Amino acid sequence: MSTIKTLRRSKRNRIFAGVCGGIGEFLGISAFWFRLAFLIALIPGGVPGLLLYLLAWIVIPSE
């Protein structure tokens, strides 16, 4: 039997909404790297990173 992984916002590995923790758990990568990527996307004016994060927060269901 294989286990099907689903993308969910994390309740354990969260700082704000659990988006980065959920993506990290889904892909098996540390959530730090996703947090860093969203932070870097915030640098050029904030809009790209903020919109991506808000979109992910809306689209990805919670655990």
N, C-alpha and C positions, 0 to 999 in steps of 0.2 A: 504494500500500500504506500502510495506517495502522498505527501502532504502538499496541498496547494497553498502557496503564500499569497496573501492579499495585501494590497497597499492600504494601510490605515494610519491615521495620526496616532502617535504614541502617547499613552498616558503615563508611562514610567520614565521615558527619556525625553522630557520636554522642558523647555525654558519658557516659551510663550504659548504656542498653540500645539506643539508636538509635530509640526510638519517635518522639520529636519530629522527628528528622532525616528519618525515613521518611515521616511525615505531611507534612512540609514539602516534600520532594521530590515526593511524589505530587500535592499540590495546587499546587505551584509558588510557594509562599510561604516566606519565611525561617523556619527552624526556631526562631529566637529568639522569635517570637510564640507558638508552641505551648509552648515552655519557660516563657514568661511566664504563659500561661494555666494551666498545671499548677501553677506556683508560687503564683498567686493562689488557685487551688482548694485549696491546702494551708493557707492562712491560717485558715479557720474551724475549726480543730481537726485538720487534716491528713487526716482520713478520706476526704472526697470526692476530693481530688486524688490521694491515694495509691492508692485503690481503682481509679480510672479508669486511672491509669498502669499498675498491675499487671495489670489486665484487658487493656489494650492490648498489654502485653508478652507476655501469654499467647496472645492471639488473633492478633496480626499476625505472620506468619512472617518469619524472617530472610532476608536476601539470600543 
